[in-house]
Amino acid sequence: MCQVRMRSHALPDRHAFEAFLMTKADVMEAHSMSGEWDYLLRIVAEDVAGYERFLMRDLLNHPNVATAASHFALSQVKYTTALPV
């Protein structure tokens, strides 16, 4: 998982960043967030070196990205798609 903070929240800048995300196969999910961070991304990479390449060459080089924070899952405790209705 990767949290992203934007340099600008102007609509054209957000649209440019979201269009950029759509072109990246590494990005499996992208969520616009409330709170301290602007986006939460689920990134898939073959290994840590692959993630580092995406982070350093692509994400942090985007002109609208101010900073990013990476989080790695150690294990999956629960996963479901069933809705409690």
N, CA, C and O atoms as CSV, one atom per row, in Angstrom:
chain,resi,resn,atom,element,x,y,z
A,1,MET,N,N,0.850,-1.166,0.000
A,1,MET,CA,C,0.000,0.000,0.000
A,1,MET,C,C,0.900,1.236,0.000
A,1,MET,O,O,1.977,1.246,0.596
A,2,CYS,N,N,0.435,2.251,-0.672
A,2,CYS,CA,C,1.212,3.486,-0.766
A,2,CYS,C,C,0.268,4.671,-0.585
A,2,CYS,O,O,-0.733,4.797,-1.290
A,3,GLN,N,N,0.597,5.524,0.356
A,3,GLN,CA,C,-0.160,6.756,0.559
A,3,GLN,C,C,0.553,7.877,-0.192
A,3,GLN,O,O,1.782,7.941,-0.208
A,4,VAL,N,N,-0.227,8.755,-0.809
A,4,VAL,CA,C,0.336,9.823,-1.636
A,4,VAL,C,C,-0.235,11.159,-1.180
A,4,VAL,O,O,-1.436,11.294,-0.949
A,5,ARG,N,N,0.653,12.143,-1.057
A,5,ARG,CA,C,0.240,13.514,-0.774
A,5,ARG,C,C,0.568,14.362,-1.998
A,5,ARG,O,O,1.680,14.311,-2.524
A,6,MET,N,N,-0.404,15.133,-2.436
A,6,MET,CA,C,-0.267,15.947,-3.644
A,6,MET,C,C,0.326,17.322,-3.326
A,6,MET,O,O,0.185,17.835,-2.216
A,7,ARG,N,N,0.989,17.902,-4.324
A,7,ARG,CA,C,1.485,19.276,-4.211
A,7,ARG,C,C,0.336,20.274,-4.333
A,7,ARG,O,O,0.325,21.318,-3.681
A,8,SER,N,N,-0.626,19.929,-5.181
A,8,SER,CA,C,-1.744,20.826,-5.470
A,8,SER,C,C,-3.038,20.024,-5.487
A,8,SER,O,O,-3.061,18.873,-5.924
A,9,HIS,N,N,-4.105,20.637,-5.012
A,9,HIS,CA,C,-5.414,19.991,-5.036
A,9,HIS,C,C,-6.322,20.569,-6.118
A,9,HIS,O,O,-7.522,20.297,-6.145
A,10,ALA,N,N,-5.738,21.366,-7.003
A,10,ALA,CA,C,-6.512,21.947,-8.097
A,10,ALA,C,C,-7.046,20.828,-8.982
A,10,ALA,O,O,-6.368,19.825,-9.206
A,11,LEU,N,N,-8.244,21.004,-9.475
A,11,LEU,CA,C,-8.906,19.979,-10.276
A,11,LEU,C,C,-8.057,19.491,-11.456
A,11,LEU,O,O,-7.962,18.281,-11.657
A,12,PRO,N,N,-7.440,20.373,-12.239
A,12,PRO,CA,C,-6.613,19.881,-13.360
A,12,PRO,C,C,-5.436,19.017,-12.891
A,12,PRO,O,O,-5.062,18.057,-13.565
A,13,ASP,N,N,-4.857,19.356,-11.742
A,13,ASP,CA,C,-3.738,18.575,-11.204
A,13,ASP,C,C,-4.202,17.202,-10.732
A,13,ASP,O,O,-3.517,16.203,-10.954
A,14,ARG,N,N,-5.349,17.150,-10.090
A,14,ARG,CA,C,-5.900,15.859,-9.652
A,14,ARG,C,C,-6.238,14.994,-10.859
A,14,ARG,O,O,-5.948,13.797,-10.866
A,15,HIS,N,N,-6.848,15.588,-11.877
A,15,HIS,CA,C,-7.191,14.831,-13.080
A,15,HIS,C,C,-5.931,14.308,-13.775
A,15,HIS,O,O,-5.917,13.176,-14.259
A,16,ALA,N,N,-4.892,15.112,-13.826
A,16,ALA,CA,C,-3.635,14.681,-14.463
A,16,ALA,C,C,-3.031,13.505,-13.698
A,16,ALA,O,O,-2.543,12.553,-14.306
A,17,PHE,N,N,-3.062,13.569,-12.373
A,17,PHE,CA,C,-2.517,12.475,-11.576
A,17,PHE,C,C,-3.350,11.208,-11.747
A,17,PHE,O,O,-2.795,10.119,-11.890
A,18,GLU,N,N,-4.654,11.338,-11.733
A,18,GLU,CA,C,-5.521,10.172,-11.888
A,18,GLU,C,C,-5.364,9.553,-13.281
A,18,GLU,O,O,-5.423,8.331,-13.419
A,19,ALA,N,N,-5.169,10.370,-14.302
A,19,ALA,CA,C,-4.921,9.845,-15.654
A,19,ALA,C,C,-3.591,9.097,-15.689
A,19,ALA,O,O,-3.481,8.052,-16.331
A,20,PHE,N,N,-2.593,9.622,-15.009
A,20,PHE,CA,C,-1.296,8.952,-14.893
A,20,PHE,C,C,-1.461,7.578,-14.242
A,20,PHE,O,O,-0.890,6.597,-14.717
A,21,LEU,N,N,-2.238,7.502,-13.156
A,21,LEU,CA,C,-2.447,6.222,-12.462
A,21,LEU,C,C,-3.094,5.193,-13.375
A,21,LEU,O,O,-2.771,4.008,-13.295
A,22,MET,N,N,-4.001,5.627,-14.239
A,22,MET,CA,C,-4.698,4.711,-15.143
A,22,MET,C,C,-3.740,4.051,-16.132
A,22,MET,O,O,-4.049,2.987,-16.668
A,23,THR,N,N,-2.595,4.658,-16.378
A,23,THR,CA,C,-1.629,4.100,-17.335
A,23,THR,C,C,-0.643,3.138,-16.686
A,23,THR,O,O,0.145,2.509,-17.391
A,24,LYS,N,N,-0.665,3.007,-15.373
A,24,LYS,CA,C,0.327,2.208,-14.650
A,24,LYS,C,C,-0.245,0.853,-14.260
A,24,LYS,O,O,-1.140,0.769,-13.419
A,25,ALA,N,N,0.272,-0.201,-14.870
A,25,ALA,CA,C,-0.201,-1.559,-14.581
A,25,ALA,C,C,0.113,-1.974,-13.149
A,25,ALA,O,O,-0.582,-2.826,-12.595
A,26,ASP,N,N,1.135,-1.397,-12.540
A,26,ASP,CA,C,1.506,-1.713,-11.151
A,26,ASP,C,C,0.419,-1.297,-10.166
A,26,ASP,O,O,0.304,-1.877,-9.086
A,27,VAL,N,N,-0.380,-0.293,-10.534
A,27,VAL,CA,C,-1.412,0.244,-9.638
A,27,VAL,C,C,-2.684,-0.581,-9.820
A,27,VAL,O,O,-3.360,-0.485,-10.844
A,28,MET,N,N,-2.996,-1.389,-8.812
A,28,MET,CA,C,-4.166,-2.256,-8.868
A,28,MET,C,C,-5.426,-1.532,-8.391
A,28,MET,O,O,-6.520,-1.779,-8.898
A,29,GLU,N,N,-5.267,-0.643,-7.422
A,29,GLU,CA,C,-6.387,0.144,-6.894
A,29,GLU,C,C,-5.877,1.536,-6.570
A,29,GLU,O,O,-4.715,1.708,-6.203
A,30,ALA,N,N,-6.741,2.524,-6.703
A,30,ALA,CA,C,-6.427,3.897,-6.322
A,30,ALA,C,C,-7.669,4.513,-5.696
A,30,ALA,O,O,-8.750,4.508,-6.284
A,31,HIS,N,N,-7.495,5.035,-4.508
A,31,HIS,CA,C,-8.613,5.618,-3.774
A,31,HIS,C,C,-8.284,7.067,-3.418
A,31,HIS,O,O,-7.225,7.342,-2.853
A,32,SER,N,N,-9.174,7.983,-3.741
A,32,SER,CA,C,-9.072,9.360,-3.283
A,32,SER,C,C,-9.533,9.365,-1.832
A,32,SER,O,O,-10.600,8.840,-1.514
A,33,MET,N,N,-8.729,9.960,-0.948
A,33,MET,CA,C,-8.972,9.831,0.489
A,33,MET,C,C,-9.257,11.174,1.157
A,33,MET,O,O,-8.865,12.234,0.669
A,34,SER,N,N,-9.942,11.091,2.274
A,34,SER,CA,C,-10.052,12.248,3.153
A,34,SER,C,C,-8.913,12.154,4.165
A,34,SER,O,O,-8.280,11.107,4.300
A,35,GLY,N,N,-8.660,13.242,4.867
A,35,GLY,CA,C,-7.641,13.191,5.907
A,35,GLY,C,C,-6.283,13.675,5.445
A,35,GLY,O,O,-6.170,14.453,4.498
A,36,GLU,N,N,-5.252,13.201,6.131
A,36,GLU,CA,C,-3.885,13.678,5.932
A,36,GLU,C,C,-3.313,13.350,4.553
A,36,GLU,O,O,-2.566,14.147,3.986
A,37,TRP,N,N,-3.658,12.188,4.014
A,37,TRP,CA,C,-3.145,11.741,2.720
A,37,TRP,C,C,-4.228,11.902,1.659
A,37,TRP,O,O,-5.418,11.787,1.957
A,38,ASP,N,N,-3.814,12.168,0.424
A,38,ASP,CA,C,-4.760,12.430,-0.655
A,38,ASP,C,C,-5.205,11.173,-1.396
A,38,ASP,O,O,-6.355,11.083,-1.826
A,39,TYR,N,N,-4.300,10.198,-1.551
A,39,TYR,CA,C,-4.614,8.965,-2.266
A,39,TYR,C,C,-4.032,7.772,-1.516
A,39,TYR,O,O,-3.002,7.866,-0.848
A,40,LEU,N,N,-4.725,6.657,-1.651
A,40,LEU,CA,C,-4.224,5.378,-1.170
A,40,LEU,C,C,-4.177,4.441,-2.373
A,40,LEU,O,O,-5.189,4.213,-3.034
A,41,LEU,N,N,-2.989,3.901,-2.649
A,41,LEU,CA,C,-2.786,3.040,-3.804
A,41,LEU,C,C,-2.436,1.625,-3.356
A,41,LEU,O,O,-1.707,1.433,-2.382
A,42,ARG,N,N,-2.959,0.648,-4.069
A,42,ARG,CA,C,-2.504,-0.736,-3.875
A,42,ARG,C,C,-1.627,-1.058,-5.072
A,42,ARG,O,O,-2.092,-1.106,-6.211
A,43,ILE,N,N,-0.354,-1.277,-4.792
A,43,ILE,CA,C,0.650,-1.515,-5.813
A,43,ILE,C,C,1.043,-2.989,-5.784
A,43,ILE,O,O,1.205,-3.567,-4.710
A,44,VAL,N,N,1.198,-3.596,-6.953
A,44,VAL,CA,C,1.690,-4.965,-7.037
A,44,VAL,C,C,3.011,-4.938,-7.795
A,44,VAL,O,O,3.113,-4.380,-8.888
A,45,ALA,N,N,4.016,-5.556,-7.186
A,45,ALA,CA,C,5.335,-5.651,-7.812
A,45,ALA,C,C,5.885,-7.051,-7.569
A,45,ALA,O,O,5.508,-7.724,-6.610
A,46,GLU,N,N,6.781,-7.477,-8.454
A,46,GLU,CA,C,7.363,-8.810,-8.344
A,46,GLU,C,C,8.194,-8.959,-7.066
A,46,GLU,O,O,8.213,-10.022,-6.444
A,47,ASP,N,N,8.875,-7.879,-6.687
A,47,ASP,CA,C,9.728,-7.914,-5.498
A,47,ASP,C,C,9.957,-6.478,-5.025
A,47,ASP,O,O,9.430,-5.532,-5.610
A,48,VAL,N,N,10.739,-6.329,-3.973
A,48,VAL,CA,C,10.989,-4.995,-3.417
A,48,VAL,C,C,11.710,-4.108,-4.429
A,48,VAL,O,O,11.447,-2.907,-4.498
A,49,ALA,N,N,12.603,-4.680,-5.203
A,49,ALA,CA,C,13.307,-3.891,-6.223
A,49,ALA,C,C,12.332,-3.365,-7.276
A,49,ALA,O,O,12.474,-2.234,-7.741
A,50,GLY,N,N,11.350,-4.171,-7.651
A,50,GLY,CA,C,10.339,-3.728,-8.603
A,50,GLY,C,C,9.486,-2.603,-8.039
A,50,GLY,O,O,9.140,-1.658,-8.748
A,51,TYR,N,N,9.151,-2.711,-6.759
A,51,TYR,CA,C,8.384,-1.644,-6.118
A,51,TYR,C,C,9.215,-0.361,-6.061
A,51,TYR,O,O,8.707,0.731,-6.317
A,52,GLU,N,N,10.483,-0.503,-5.726
A,52,GLU,CA,C,11.363,0.668,-5.659
A,52,GLU,C,C,11.460,1.355,-7.018
A,52,GLU,O,O,11.450,2.583,-7.093
A,53,ARG,N,N,11.552,0.568,-8.095
A,53,ARG,CA,C,11.597,1.159,-9.444
A,53,ARG,C,C,10.330,1.973,-9.712
A,53,ARG,O,O,10.405,3.108,-10.183
A,54,PHE,N,N,9.161,1.388,-9.409
A,54,PHE,CA,C,7.909,2.113,-9.616
A,54,PHE,C,C,7.890,3.396,-8.781
A,54,PHE,O,O,7.548,4.467,-9.284
A,55,LEU,N,N,8.255,3.280,-7.517
A,55,LEU,CA,C,8.218,4.428,-6.611
A,55,LEU,C,C,9.161,5.538,-7.069
A,55,LEU,O,O,8.752,6.694,-7.176
A,56,MET,N,N,10.402,5.200,-7.337
A,56,MET,CA,C,11.415,6.210,-7.632
A,56,MET,C,C,11.345,6.744,-9.069
A,56,MET,O,O,11.555,7.935,-9.299
A,57,ARG,N,N,11.054,5.874,-10.023
A,57,ARG,CA,C,11.059,6.299,-11.426
A,57,ARG,C,C,9.734,6.877,-11.878
A,57,ARG,O,O,9.698,7.781,-12.713
A,58,ASP,N,N,8.651,6.363,-11.334
A,58,ASP,CA,C,7.329,6.781,-11.808
A,58,ASP,C,C,6.634,7.709,-10.811
A,58,ASP,O,O,6.448,8.897,-11.077
A,59,LEU,N,N,6.258,7.159,-9.676
A,59,LEU,CA,C,5.395,7.895,-8.752
A,59,LEU,C,C,6.037,9.185,-8.241
A,59,LEU,O,O,5.437,10.253,-8.359
A,60,LEU,N,N,7.221,9.108,-7.686
A,60,LEU,CA,C,7.849,10.303,-7.101
A,60,LEU,C,C,8.354,11.283,-8.151
A,60,LEU,O,O,8.682,12.422,-7.820
A,61,ASN,N,N,8.422,10.866,-9.398
A,61,ASN,CA,C,8.799,11.783,-10.479
A,61,ASN,C,C,7.604,12.522,-11.058
A,61,ASN,O,O,7.772,13.447,-11.853
A,62,HIS,N,N,6.395,12.124,-10.666
A,62,HIS,CA,C,5.220,12.832,-11.180
A,62,HIS,C,C,5.212,14.248,-10.601
A,62,HIS,O,O,5.409,14.413,-9.397
A,63,PRO,N,N,4.990,15.268,-11.426
A,63,PRO,CA,C,5.087,16.661,-10.948
A,63,PRO,C,C,4.065,17.042,-9.877
A,63,PRO,O,O,4.280,18.014,-9.153
A,64,ASN,N,N,2.966,16.308,-9.756
A,64,ASN,CA,C,1.955,16.661,-8.759
A,64,ASN,C,C,2.110,15.914,-7.443
A,64,ASN,O,O,1.346,16.156,-6.509
A,65,VAL,N,N,3.080,15.012,-7.348
A,65,VAL,CA,C,3.281,14.239,-6.121
A,65,VAL,C,C,4.288,14.950,-5.229
A,65,VAL,O,O,5.422,15.204,-5.634
A,66,ALA,N,N,3.860,15.266,-4.010
A,66,ALA,CA,C,4.751,15.909,-3.041
A,66,ALA,C,C,5.543,14.859,-2.270
A,66,ALA,O,O,6.755,14.997,-2.102
A,67,THR,N,N,4.867,13.811,-1.800
A,67,THR,CA,C,5.528,12.762,-1.025
A,67,THR,C,C,4.676,11.502,-1.035
A,67,THR,O,O,3.499,11.531,-1.394
A,68,ALA,N,N,5.287,10.408,-0.639
A,68,ALA,CA,C,4.578,9.129,-0.563
A,68,ALA,C,C,5.112,8.349,0.630
A,68,ALA,O,O,6.259,8.526,1.040
A,69,ALA,N,N,4.272,7.490,1.178
A,69,ALA,CA,C,4.658,6.611,2.281
A,69,ALA,C,C,4.254,5.191,1.913
A,69,ALA,O,O,3.128,4.947,1.480
A,70,SER,N,N,5.177,4.266,2.089
A,70,SER,CA,C,4.940,2.873,1.715
A,70,SER,C,C,4.646,2.023,2.945
A,70,SER,O,O,5.212,2.229,4.018
A,71,HIS,N,N,3.739,1.057,2.757
A,71,HIS,CA,C,3.375,0.123,3.817
A,71,HIS,C,C,3.264,-1.259,3.196
A,71,HIS,O,O,2.600,-1.431,2.174
A,72,PHE,N,N,3.909,-2.243,3.806
A,72,PHE,CA,C,3.886,-3.610,3.283
A,72,PHE,C,C,3.133,-4.512,4.244
A,72,PHE,O,O,3.384,-4.496,5.449
A,73,ALA,N,N,2.205,-5.301,3.706
A,73,ALA,CA,C,1.456,-6.254,4.525
A,73,ALA,C,C,2.355,-7.441,4.848
A,73,ALA,O,O,3.040,-7.969,3.973
A,74,LEU,N,N,2.345,-7.852,6.107
A,74,LEU,CA,C,3.100,-9.028,6.519
A,74,LEU,C,C,2.298,-10.295,6.299
A,74,LEU,O,O,2.845,-11.344,5.959
A,75,SER,N,N,0.994,-10.183,6.498
A,75,SER,CA,C,0.107,-11.316,6.237
A,75,SER,C,C,-1.305,-10.786,6.053
A,75,SER,O,O,-1.629,-9.676,6.474
A,76,GLN,N,N,-2.136,-11.595,5.420
A,76,GLN,CA,C,-3.536,-11.229,5.232
A,76,GLN,C,C,-4.343,-11.903,6.338
A,76,GLN,O,O,-4.421,-13.130,6.397
A,77,VAL,N,N,-4.932,-11.111,7.197
A,77,VAL,CA,C,-5.671,-11.616,8.343
A,77,VAL,C,C,-7.113,-11.933,7.948
A,77,VAL,O,O,-7.676,-12.939,8.380
A,78,LYS,N,N,-7.702,-11.069,7.125
A,78,LYS,CA,C,-9.061,-11.290,6.675
A,78,LYS,C,C,-9.246,-10.652,5.310
A,78,LYS,O,O,-8.741,-9.562,5.040
A,79,TYR,N,N,-9.980,-11.353,4.456
A,79,TYR,CA,C,-10.358,-10.811,3.158
A,79,TYR,C,C,-11.704,-11.418,2.796
A,79,TYR,O,O,-11.880,-12.636,2.819
A,80,THR,N,N,-12.641,-10.557,2.463
A,80,THR,CA,C,-13.950,-11.031,2.032
A,80,THR,C,C,-14.538,-10.035,1.045
A,80,THR,O,O,-14.209,-8.848,1.067
A,81,THR,N,N,-15.396,-10.526,0.199
A,81,THR,CA,C,-16.153,-9.643,-0.692
A,81,THR,C,C,-17.644,-9.728,-0.383
A,81,THR,O,O,-18.454,-9.059,-1.024
A,82,ALA,N,N,-18.004,-10.551,0.599
A,82,ALA,CA,C,-19.407,-10.702,0.969
A,82,ALA,C,C,-19.881,-9.448,1.703
A,82,ALA,O,O,-19.195,-8.927,2.583
A,83,LEU,N,N,-21.059,-8.980,1.326
A,83,LEU,CA,C,-21.651,-7.829,1.986
A,83,LEU,C,C,-22.598,-8.305,3.091
A,83,LEU,O,O,-23.358,-9.251,2.880
A,84,PRO,N,N,-22.565,-7.671,4.253
A,84,PRO,CA,C,-23.393,-8.119,5.377
A,84,PRO,C,C,-24.827,-7.605,5.275
A,84,PRO,O,O,-25.313,-6.914,6.171
A,85,VAL,N,N,-25.496,-7.945,4.179
A,85,VAL,CA,C,-26.898,-7.527,4.000
A,85,VAL,C,C,-27.794,-8.710,3.790
A,85,VAL,O,O,-29.002,-8.548,3.622
